[in-house]
Structures are given as C-alpha cells and as structure tokens.
C-alpha cells in the first residue's frame, strides 16, 4: 500500500511550515505594534492631562532665562543687536521643556534608529536636522520682518466664536499648527510600527539625509506655533527691526537652541555604540521605540493643543488638576 498518498510531500511540508511560521511571526509583530500604540496613546494622554504650564514655562523656563540673562528676561531691553542674538539663544534654551517644544525629545528615537541604518554618522545626522530647523525658522523670521503685526502670532486681536468665547488669534494659530504636527507624529509612528505602509519609505531609504531633515523641518514648525512669552518678545523685536537678515538669524538661533539639549542627550545615548548594537540585536526594538515616542508625542500635541487649550475658553471639556 502506498502510504505517501496520505502524507504531504516533503517540499510541500516545508512550504506549509515556513508560511505558518511567517504568519505566526507576523501576527506577533502586529500584536506588539498595536500594544505599542496603546501604550503610546496612554502615555501621551497622561502627560497632556497632568502637564503643568506653570512649572514648565515659569519655574523651569523663565528661571533658566533669568539666570542666563542676569535679570528678569521678560522685561529686559533688546535694543542692542549683539545682546538680542544672545537673547535668542537664551529664549530657545528656556523653551526646551515647554508644551510647545517638549515633544522634540520624541525625535531622539528615530534619530538613534538612523545611526544603525546609514553611513552618515551622528554629526551629519544632527547637521541635516539642524538644516531643517534653520530653513523653517529663518523663513518665519524673514516673514516677521516683512509683515510685522500682520503676522497672526503677533496679533493682539481675538476672534469671537458663536459659543461666546473670545479666543486670541495667536492661540488659534498655535492650536492649528500643533494639532497638525501631532497628526504628522502619529503617522510617523504608525509607519514605523508597520501598521500602515509608508509611501516614502523607498525614497527615504535611498537618501539617508531625508529622515533627519524631515525631523528638523517638523521641529522648525514648532516655532511657527509657539506662543511662549520669551519667544513672543524676541519675535516682536525681530519683526520691528525691519531687517530681514537679522530677523531670520534671530529666529533661527532660537530654533537651534530648541534642539540643543535633545542633541546632547542623543550624543550621550549613542556614545560607544551600545544603543545601536542593542537595536540591531532585534529590529523590532527600533520600530517599537520609534513608534511609541512618535505616537506618544503626537497624542500629547493633539490632546493638549486641540482639546485642553480650547477647554480653557469654554470649548468642550477637559479635566483640570
């Protein structure tokens, strides 16, 4: 009797087992990805709920600025050009932990992931990111000098909404910019986790400078939405000079100062290559780390600026602590 008829052919058996293993692995990765999304959303939501602008903006930000300037930073005169350049750096550093910049630390994960994928090296990765930051912030400074008080971020006007709330125009710009940036962060995280296909993946793989440049452009747009008092003071001075080159330089300097601490942490974390080797040991680690950091950051931006801020004007509801 031919017993082979009731058994799978060896090649067929290998093919079936191989595909079963692949499907199982794919399912495990999918479960891990969705778990990462859940963790990231919970983290981002929790930070948005418990975030204290008093601690971030005043206790940390203004104290840093006052210490570096040597006096009350919000009242200091910026009439001297050299001092205004120094003030731009101080304002940028003071903004580091504010709600309009703290998500910059989410960029560390994708940057770290890039160090083990391409040949650029840490220095050039940061250089490309800096170019992105400078490109956006310099253009914004230039526009400030050209348009002056016509810039929404320099407006003192409000918009009256049907529900009876009067919302400052500059805060409407902030909410719009940061919610849109939050959506970009969410998409980046979803692509990193493989939940959706990144249409630019092949293009960026062929251009190792693209990822850090895009990160820099995103961080540059933080400045466009920034309502922070010290930046407002700097931007108001820059626009009042009427000098497009000086205005561009001032805003670009504060933009670079925004990423200074992030860049330092990135260099420290990747020193010696231990982090890169840890990521290389299991490629899923890099995906999950990037996904959680980007989705967590995006969730914070959307909830804080798109839900919590409007609630302060009676638009919707948000828990207060």
C-alpha positions in Angstrom: 0.0 0.0 0.0 1.3 3.5 -0.9 1.5 5.4 2.4 2.9 8.5 0.6 -0.6 9.3 -0.7 -1.8 10.2 2.8 1.3 12.4 3.6 2.4 15.8 2.5 5.3 15.9 0.1 8.5 17.0 1.9 8.8 20.2 -0.1 5.1 20.9 0.4 5.5 20.3 4.2 8.5 22.7 4.4 6.5 25.3 2.4 3.5 25.0 4.7 5.6 25.1 7.9 7.5 28.1 6.6 4.4 30.1 5.8 2.8 29.1 9.1 5.9 30.4 11.0 5.8 33.6 8.9 2.1 34.1 9.6 2.7 33.5 13.3 5.6 35.9 13.4 3.5 38.5 11.5 0.7 38.1 14.0 3.0 38.5 16.9 4.5 41.7 15.4 1.0 43.0 14.7 0.0 42.4 18.3 3.2 44.1 19.5 2.6 47.1 17.2 -0.9 47.6 18.4 0.2 47.2 22.0 2.8 49.9 21.4 0.1 52.2 20.0 -2.0 51.7 23.2 1.0 52.3 25.5 2.0 55.4 23.5 -1.5 56.9 23.5 -1.9 56.3 27.2 1.4 58.0 27.9 0.7 61.0 25.7 -2.8 61.4 27.2 -1.5 61.2 30.7 1.2 63.8 30.1 -1.4 66.1 28.4 -3.7 65.8 31.5 -1.1 66.3 34.2 1.1 68.8 32.3 1.7 72.0 34.3 2.5 75.1 32.2 3.3 76.9 35.4 6.1 74.5 36.2 7.4 74.1 32.6 7.1 77.8 31.5 7.7 79.7 34.6 9.5 77.6 37.2 11.8 76.0 34.6 11.8 78.2 31.5 11.8 81.7 33.0 14.2 80.7 35.8 16.7 79.4 33.2 16.3 82.6 31.1 16.5 84.9 34.2 19.7 83.1 35.3 21.4 83.3 31.9 20.4 86.9 31.3 21.2 88.0 34.8 17.9 89.9 35.2 14.1 89.5 34.5 14.2 88.1 31.0 10.6 89.2 30.1 11.5 92.9 30.9 15.0 93.2 29.5 15.6 95.6 26.7 16.7 94.0 23.4 17.8 97.3 21.7 21.4 96.1 21.4 21.9 93.8 18.4 24.6 91.6 20.0 22.5 91.2 23.1 19.5 90.3 21.0 21.5 87.5 19.4 22.4 86.2 22.9 18.8 86.6 24.0 17.7 84.4 21.0 19.8 81.6 22.3 18.5 82.1 25.8 14.9 82.1 24.7 15.5 78.9 22.7 17.0 77.1 25.7 14.3 78.3 28.0 11.6 77.0 25.6 13.1 73.4 25.8 10.6 72.0 28.3 7.5 74.0 27.4 4.4 72.4 25.8 5.3 74.0 22.5 8.7 72.2 22.4 8.9 69.2 24.8 7.9 66.8 22.0 11.3 67.5 20.4 12.6 64.7 22.6 10.5 62.2 20.6 12.9 62.8 17.8 15.7 61.0 19.7 14.3 57.5 18.9 14.1 57.9 15.1 17.5 59.6 15.1 19.0 56.8 17.0 17.4 54.3 14.7 19.0 56.1 11.7 22.5 55.8 13.2 22.4 52.0 12.8 20.9 52.1 9.3 23.0 54.6 7.3 26.5 55.8 6.9 26.0 59.5 7.8 27.2 59.3 11.4 25.9 61.2 14.4 27.4 64.5 13.4 25.9 64.7 9.9 22.6 63.4 11.2 22.4 66.4 13.5 23.6 68.7 10.8 20.8 67.7 8.5 18.3 68.0 11.3 19.7 71.5 12.1 19.4 72.5 8.4 15.7 71.6 8.6 15.2 73.7 11.7 17.1 76.6 10.3 15.3 76.5 7.0 11.8 76.9 8.6 12.7 79.2 11.4 14.8 81.6 9.2 11.9 81.9 6.7 9.5 82.6 9.6 11.8 85.3 10.9 12.1 86.8 7.5 8.3 86.9 7.1 8.0 88.5 10.5 10.3 91.4 9.4 8.3 91.8 6.1 4.8 91.6 7.5 5.2 92.8 11.1 1.9 93.0 13.1 0.1 91.3 10.2 1.6 88.0 11.4 -1.1 86.1 13.4 1.4 85.3 16.1 2.0 89.0 16.7 -1.7 89.9 16.7 -3.3 91.2 19.9 -6.8 90.6 18.4 -9.3 87.9 19.3 -12.0 86.0 17.4 -15.5 85.8 18.8 -16.9 82.4 18.5 -20.6 81.5 18.4 -20.5 79.9 21.8 -19.5 83.3 23.3 -15.7 82.7 23.7 -13.2 85.2 22.6 -10.1 83.4 21.5 -6.8 85.2 20.8 -5.8 84.9 17.2 -2.2 83.9 18.1 -3.5 81.0 20.2 -5.7 79.8 17.3 -2.6 79.7 15.2 -0.8 77.7 17.9 -3.6 75.2 18.2 -3.9 74.7 14.5 -0.1 74.3 14.0 0.4 71.9 16.9 -2.6 69.7 16.1 -1.4 69.3 12.5 2.1 68.5 13.8 0.6 66.0 16.2 -1.1 64.2 13.2 2.3 64.1 11.4 3.9 62.5 14.5 1.1 59.9 14.7 1.5 59.0 11.1 5.3 58.7 11.5 4.7 56.3 14.5 2.2 54.2 12.6 4.6 53.9 9.6 7.4 53.0 12.0 5.3 50.2 13.5 4.4 48.8 10.1 0.7 49.3 10.8 0.4 51.2 7.5 2.8 51.4 4.6 5.0 54.4 4.3 4.7 55.7 0.7 8.0 57.5 1.0 9.9 54.5 2.5 11.9 53.5 -0.6 12.6 57.2 -1.4 14.0 57.9 2.1 16.0 54.6 2.2 17.9 55.9 -0.9 18.5 59.2 0.7 20.0 58.8 4.2 19.7 62.6 4.9 15.9 62.7 4.4 14.8 61.4 7.8 16.9 63.9 9.9 16.0 66.7 7.5 12.3 66.0 7.8 12.6 65.8 11.6 14.3 69.2 11.5 11.5 70.7 9.4 8.9 69.4 11.8 10.8 70.9 14.8 11.2 74.1 12.9 7.4 74.4 12.7 7.2 74.3 16.5 8.4 77.9 16.3 5.6 78.8 13.9 3.1 77.7 16.6 5.0 78.9 19.6 3.0 81.4 21.9 5.7 81.3 24.7 6.2 84.7 26.2 10.0 84.9 25.7 9.7 83.9 22.0 6.9 86.4 21.5 9.2 89.1 22.9 12.1 88.0 20.6 9.8 87.7 17.6 8.3 91.1 18.2 11.7 92.7 18.4 12.9 90.8 15.3 9.9 92.0 13.3 10.3 95.6 14.5 13.8 95.8 13.1 12.7 95.6 9.5 16.0 93.9 8.8 15.1 90.6 7.2 18.5 89.1 7.6 18.7 89.9 11.3 15.2 88.7 11.9 15.9 85.5 10.1 19.1 85.0 12.1 17.4 85.7 15.5 14.6 83.2 15.0 16.9 80.6 13.5 19.3 80.9 16.5 16.4 80.3 19.0 15.3 77.3 16.8 18.8 75.7 17.1 18.8 76.3 20.8 15.4 74.5 20.9 17.2 71.2 19.9 20.5 71.7 21.8 19.6 69.6 24.8 17.9 66.9 22.7 21.1 66.8 20.5 23.2 66.4 23.7 21.1 63.6 25.0 21.2 61.9 21.6 25.0 62.0 21.5 25.3 60.7 25.1 22.9 57.8 24.4 24.6 56.7 21.3 28.2 57.1 22.6 30.1 53.9 22.3 27.5 52.3 20.0 25.9 50.3 22.8 22.4 51.5 21.9 22.9 50.8 18.2 24.0 47.3 19.0 21.0 46.8 21.2 18.7 47.9 18.4 20.5 45.7 15.9 20.0 42.6 18.1 16.3 42.8 17.5 15.0 45.2 14.7 11.5 45.1 16.3 13.0 47.2 19.2 13.8 50.1 16.9 10.3 50.0 15.4 8.6 49.9 18.8 10.8 52.6 20.3 10.2 54.9 17.4 6.5 54.2 17.3 5.9 54.8 21.0 7.9 58.0 21.1 6.3 59.5 17.9 2.7 58.4 18.7 3.1 59.4 22.3 4.4 62.9 21.3 1.7 63.2 18.6 -1.1 62.3 21.1 0.2 64.9 23.6 0.2 67.7 20.9 -3.3 66.8 19.7 -4.8 66.5 23.2 -3.0 69.4 24.8 -3.4 71.9 22.0 -6.6 70.6 20.4 -8.6 69.7 23.4 -7.1 71.1 26.6 -6.4 74.6 25.2 -10.0 75.1 23.7 -11.5 73.8 27.0 -9.8 76.8 28.8 -12.1 79.0 26.7 -15.2 77.0 27.3 -15.0 75.0 24.1 -15.5 71.4 25.1 -14.3 69.9 28.4 -11.0 68.7 29.8 -10.1 67.6 33.3 -8.4 70.2 35.4 -5.9 69.4 38.2 
